[in-house]
Amino acid sequence: MALPTYRKPTRKAPKGGPSLVSLTLLITAPAVFAVAVLRPRSSR
């Protein structure tokens, strides 16, 4: 499958909004924390 010639993306993150990294951390951090807390502790 031939890819079109690469062009730098013209879209930038919206000014005044959270960056993609902080937004991803904001979503994944509570999920990872919840999994760690809700996981049964009878592993030993």
C-alpha positions in Angstrom: 0.0 0.0 0.0 1.6 3.2 -1.1 1.6 6.1 1.4 1.1 9.6 0.2 4.0 12.0 0.5 4.6 12.9 4.1 3.5 16.4 5.1 4.0 17.8 8.6 0.6 18.0 10.3 -0.7 21.5 10.4 -3.0 20.9 13.4 -1.6 22.0 16.7 -2.9 21.5 20.2 -5.6 24.0 21.0 -4.3 26.9 23.0 -5.5 27.1 26.6 -6.4 23.4 26.6 -4.5 20.5 28.3 -1.8 18.9 26.2 -2.3 15.4 24.9 0.2 14.0 27.4 -1.4 15.5 30.5 -4.9 14.6 29.2 -3.7 11.0 28.7 -2.2 10.9 32.2 -5.4 12.4 33.6 -7.4 9.6 32.1 -5.1 6.6 32.7 -3.7 7.5 36.2 -7.1 6.9 38.0 -7.7 3.8 36.0 -4.3 2.3 36.9 -4.8 3.3 40.5 -8.2 1.7 40.6 -6.9 -1.5 39.2 -4.1 -1.6 41.8 -6.6 -1.0 44.6 -9.3 -3.3 43.4 -7.0 -6.2 42.6 -7.3 -9.0 45.1 -4.5 -9.0 47.6 -4.5 -12.8 48.1 -1.6 -13.2 45.6 0.8 -14.5 48.3 
